[in-house]
Amino acid sequence: MVEMWVLLLFLDNNLKEYAGHQENDKGEWVELGMSGCLKFRRTLQRNGLADTASGRTRVTCENRMVELKTNREGKIVVARVLDE
């Protein structure tokens, strides 16, 4: 378990997707951090994934406790968000 900044996608108040890592400009796999998460969120919003007025769709950056795992490509990723 580790505490880190993650990008969360909620649909109908249910957590559907999350991300805590990204590939940087040098091609390295790194944690998003707060600034990276906010940048990713702005990019999603510019490309059409915006929060809805009804609250049915919400994209947010939060500092959460997560469980990490290594994926099949050998990269560390968020396995699940623990404090939903």
N, C-alpha and C positions, 0 to 999 in steps of 0.2 A: 504494500500500500504506500502511496505517495500522494502528496498534495501538489496539484499543478493546475495551470490555466487550461481550460478546455472550451472548445466551441460546441455549443449544444443546440440541437434542433428539436423543438417541441411541436407536435401536431396534436390538437385537441387536448392540451395539457399533459400529454404523454411524451416522455423522452424517446425519440426515434433514432437519432444519429448523434455521434459525437466524434471529435477529433482533438488530439493533443499534440500532434507532431506534423511537421511539414518538411518539404525539401527546400533548402535555401538556395540563394543565387549561385552558390558554388557546387550545388548538387549534393550537399551533405544533409542527412536526416537529423533534424533538431526539434526540440520542444518549441511549441508556439510561443509561450510566454504571453503576457498581457498585450504587448504591442502587436505581436504577430497574430494573435487571436482577433483583435479589433480590426486589423488590416484585412484579414480573411473575411470577417463579417461584412465590412464595407464592400469588398469585391463581390460577395454573394448578393448584397442588396443592389448594387449597380447592375448586376446581371439578371435581376428580376425576382430573387428570392427575398421578399420583404415581409416584415411582420404585418399581419392583417389587423384591421381595426377591431374585428370581433375577437381577436386573441387566439384564433384557431391555429395559426402558424406563428411561431416565435423563434428567432435565432438570437442567442445570447452568449456572451463570454463570462464564465464564472470560474472562480478558484475552488476546485472540488477535490475530494479524496477519490483516487482512482486506483484500479488494479492494472498493472502493465503486463504485457506478454510479448513474446517474439513471434512475428508473423512468418509465413512461409518464405518470404524474401530475406529473412534475417534481420528485419527492422523492428525496433521496439515500438509498440503501439498501445493505445488504451484498450484494455480488454473489456472493462466495464466501469461505470461510474458508481461508486459505493454509497454515497449519501444523497440518494434521490429524494 
